[in-house]
Amino acid sequence: MSIIVSIHSYRGGTGKSNTTANLATLLAQRGLRVGVVDTDIQSPGIHAIFGLDEKEFKHSLNDYLWGLCSISDASYDVTDRLKEKVDGKIFLIPSSLNPGEIARVLREGYDVGLLDAGFQELLQVLELDALLIDTHPGLNEETLLSIAISDKVVLILRPDTQDYLGTSVTVEVARKLDVHGLMMVVNKVPSVFDFAQIKKTVEETYNTPVAALMPHSDDMMILGSSSLFVFEFPDSEVTKAMNQLADAVLS
């Protein structure tokens, strides 16, 4: 049975896109056919982590939303671009980096209802086991729809007061939408922090399980979204935490 997973954060800079890309890779390593949709149309970028250049885009998610192509026509098989061979597949549906197209989205918007239809088409046409949705930070109409139709929702936050406050709003909204499979990821945790205490505090604060705690990583910062972390640093504590997240998503 296919699953839809939204990866979301209330604020930007939490590592959401890197987490999404690396999670997709770990699932593909386990033999799954995985789709990744960049719905962060206002500030897209996850394609860079997979080594896909915008010049290679024939179509993007924007084209689908404006009726110029089917959503499957905007999908790209990036499996062969991975540094290591995997048993599954990864299909990426990117958003356009063209400033004019981004401005058009901000100015005119689009029919959010098309997203749901598009997600269902991707599951069927690409025969996906999992569809990961990289959302736009904060709360807007497309994010609410993505969360509402997901089987699992991963909320990413940092150990930061602003993140805690914003995440509280997101959790409350998710519960009003009757979202199931809600889980937390605490990212960029300084090594001097008590990880067990952070996990306990977050779970008690939001009454939601913490799927993974990811330590701050200088290696991640140096990598700078130029490649997939789980391939470059397979023995890292961050990679171990991402595998824990993969376990939680599939459970």
Secondary structure as the mmCIF struct_conf table of DSSP 4:
data_model
#
loop_
_struct_conf.conf_type_id
_struct_conf.id
_struct_conf.beg_label_comp_id
_struct_conf.beg_label_asym_id
_struct_conf.beg_label_seq_id
_struct_conf.end_label_comp_id
_struct_conf.end_label_asym_id
_struct_conf.end_label_seq_id
STRN STRN1 ILE A 3 HIS A 8
BEND BEND1 TYR A 10 GLY A 15
HELX_RH_AL_P HELX_RH_AL_P1 LYS A 16 GLN A 29
TURN_TY1_P TURN_TY1_P1 ARG A 30 GLY A 31
STRN STRN2 ARG A 33 ASP A 38
TURN_TY1_P TURN_TY1_P2 ILE A 41 GLN A 42
BEND BEND2 SER A 43 SER A 43
HELX_RH_3T_P HELX_RH_3T_P1 ILE A 46 PHE A 50
TURN_TY1_P TURN_TY1_P3 GLY A 51 GLY A 51
HELX_RH_3T_P HELX_RH_3T_P2 GLU A 54 GLU A 56
BEND BEND3 LYS A 58 LYS A 58
HELX_RH_AL_P HELX_RH_AL_P2 LEU A 61 LEU A 65
TURN_TY1_P TURN_TY1_P4 TRP A 66 GLY A 67
BEND BEND4 LEU A 68 CYS A 69
TURN_TY1_P TURN_TY1_P5 ILE A 71 ILE A 71
HELX_RH_3T_P HELX_RH_3T_P3 SER A 72 ALA A 74
STRN STRN3 TYR A 76 ASP A 77
HELX_RH_3T_P HELX_RH_3T_P4 THR A 79 ARG A 81
BEND BEND5 LEU A 82 GLU A 84
BEND BEND6 ASP A 87 GLY A 88
STRN STRN4 LYS A 89 ILE A 93
HELX_LH_PP_P HELX_LH_PP_P1 PRO A 94 SER A 96
HELX_RH_AL_P HELX_RH_AL_P3 PRO A 99 GLU A 108
TURN_TY1_P TURN_TY1_P6 VAL A 112 VAL A 112
HELX_RH_AL_P HELX_RH_AL_P4 GLY A 113 VAL A 125
TURN_TY1_P TURN_TY1_P7 LEU A 126 GLU A 127
BEND BEND7 ASP A 129 ASP A 129
STRN STRN5 ALA A 130 ASP A 134
HELX_LH_PP_P HELX_LH_PP_P2 THR A 135 HIS A 136
BEND BEND8 PRO A 137 GLY A 138
HELX_RH_AL_P HELX_RH_AL_P5 GLU A 141 ALA A 148
TURN_TY1_P TURN_TY1_P8 ILE A 149 ILE A 149
BEND BEND9 ASP A 151 ASP A 151
STRN STRN6 LYS A 152 LEU A 157
BEND BEND10 PRO A 159 PRO A 159
HELX_RH_AL_P HELX_RH_AL_P6 THR A 161 LYS A 176
TURN_TY1_P TURN_TY1_P9 LEU A 177 ASP A 178
BEND BEND11 GLY A 181 GLY A 181
STRN STRN7 LEU A 182 VAL A 189
TURN_TY1_P TURN_TY1_P10 SER A 191 VAL A 192
BEND BEND12 PHE A 193 PHE A 193
HELX_RH_AL_P HELX_RH_AL_P7 PHE A 195 TYR A 206
TURN_TY1_P TURN_TY1_P11 ASN A 207 ASN A 207
STRN STRN8 VAL A 210 PRO A 215
HELX_RH_AL_P HELX_RH_AL_P8 ASP A 218 LEU A 223
TURN_TY1_P TURN_TY1_P12 GLY A 224 SER A 225
BEND BEND13 SER A 226 SER A 227
HELX_RH_AL_P HELX_RH_AL_P9 PHE A 229 GLU A 232
TURN_TY1_P TURN_TY1_P13 PRO A 234 ASP A 235
BEND BEND14 SER A 236 SER A 236
HELX_RH_AL_P HELX_RH_AL_P10 GLU A 237 LEU A 250
#
